[in-house]
């Protein structure tokens, strides 16, 4: 095998397979759909919970005679023009106070944090094809069951969210392992940008569609699990995720060599690229000790800890921030909550190709390109969030703008 200007040669025959219309591009799109559904399942509850919970669950006090509760909200006088006393839907039936809602929304990340490292080991045992299908299947099943147990006890919902979080904790280790054998180095950033854009697009759709599903409900004669619009939101997300797992098992494979659907030319091309990169399609042991001694490793860990802390907080509380602080209506909530994710989706799709272009044209070295993009993606959101902390409902358009810029550059 030798490398030429146009591609690679294997046994004297040129192996060249453009990315456009390739099977690996199809797998990248399928991975995008999988991550799209997972992040819709993850963040959909954040907007749905606004229309699931009875507003009287907050700031509730009772008189000595146990009469109707008195509800109070600390709304500035200048912002009362934004409030709508009629902005309440029939679907707001669950009595979960703010502390309970916070536990439910945060419980996802309890499971998510526990499975990050174990998943990186499990994927090498089961293979990325089967393991990714299992992860998304479990997450989808847990999402589909939420309406069935929501009226029983909050603990049941918390348990399901922990399970979903534990499943999704393995997504990124698995997809990185998958592309390690499928993506040529020159295309790695572009191919990874597809699943990387799935979180933004999934969050966009979940926020907007979640608001839509909040707007309708059926007759009280219907059973609880079919009466309200938000229940169907969970059914759709869970059902589509189960279907995705079936398609992934049929089309994907751990390596190009094992795939029955890829062309011989593309298989040879990928194998030639991997051989040139000295990456073998075999199981390798994780170098734990050298890795833990690596300065670069700990730099990434610390950086991503603080970066993801802000990002996950934003994903979890944006809809409630729009509702309780900026005082947007339920209809506006879904739209304005989705706007920052729209910006993020656009930037993610463009930045992958831009990074590859900078490296290809040799404007910057590969490592400096990574540092530049990572620096912009962490510093800009921090500045925007800091400025947002000084704003209230009177400056809510500016708050949305800062949120848009910060999340987009993230």
Secondary structure by P-SEA (a helix, b strand, c coil): ccccccccccccbbbbbcccccaaaaaaaaaaaaaaaaaaaacaaaaaaaaacccccccccccccccbbbbbbbcccccccccccccccccccccccaaaaaaaaaaaaaaaaacaaaaaaaaaaccaaaaaaaaaaaaaaaaaaccccccccaaaaaaaaaaaaaaacaaaaaaaaaacccccccccccccccccaaaaaaaaaaaaaaaaaaacccccccccccccaaaaaaaaaaaaaaaaaaaaaacccccccccccccaaaaaaaaaaaaaaccccbbbbbaaaaaaacaaaaaaaaaaaaaaaaaaaaaccaaaaacccccccaaaaaaaaaaaaaaaaaaaaaaaaaaaaaaaaccccaaaaaaaaaaaacaaaaaaaaaaaaccccaaaaaaaaaaaaaaac
